[in-house]
């Protein structure tokens, strides 16, 4: 199914969510490696992430 401007059902369009890819906060590289993932128990997860470009370590929280 493709989304077209002629779609009349708004509920159908609400099913699609665009999420940007995580990037390193230091160098903006999208080349990341997840070191550890923790389930927070509230339908969110925390990922300890390392940038493969500059080796900066940071956390990504996905809700």
N, C-alpha and C positions, 0 to 999 in steps of 0.2 A: 504494500500500500504506500502510495506517495502522498505527501501533503501538498495540496494545491490551494491557491488563493480562493478558489471557488468553493471550498469546503464550507458547508453551512452549519454543520454540527460543532458547536464550540466545545462540547464535552470531548469530542474526538481529538481536537487539537490540544486539549489539556493533558493528554497522555504523554506528550513528548516534552522532555526537559533537556536542555543543552547545558552540559557541565564542562567548564574549561579544564584542560589538563593542568595538573599541578606543575609549578616551576620553582626553581631554586630562588629563595629570596635574596641571595647574595649576587648571583651572576645571571639569573633568569633562564638558565638552561632547563629544558624539559627532560634531559637525560638523568633520571633519578633511579635509585635502587632502594627498595624497601628493606630495612634491616630487621624490623620487628613489628608485629601487628597485635594490638590489644583490644579486645571487645570490652567496651565500657559498661555494658549492661543496660544502657538506655537507648538502644538502637543506634548508637554511634560507635565508631572505631577510631583509635589513634594509631597512626603509623609513624614509627621512627624511620626517617628517610635520610639518605646520604646522596649528595650530588656527585655524579660521576665526573663532572667537569672540574669543579673546584674543591671537592671533598667536604664541603660544608654539611654539617648535620643539623637537622631540624625536624619538627613534628608536623604531620598533616592530620587534621581531625575531619572525619567524614561523618556527617550527620544524616 
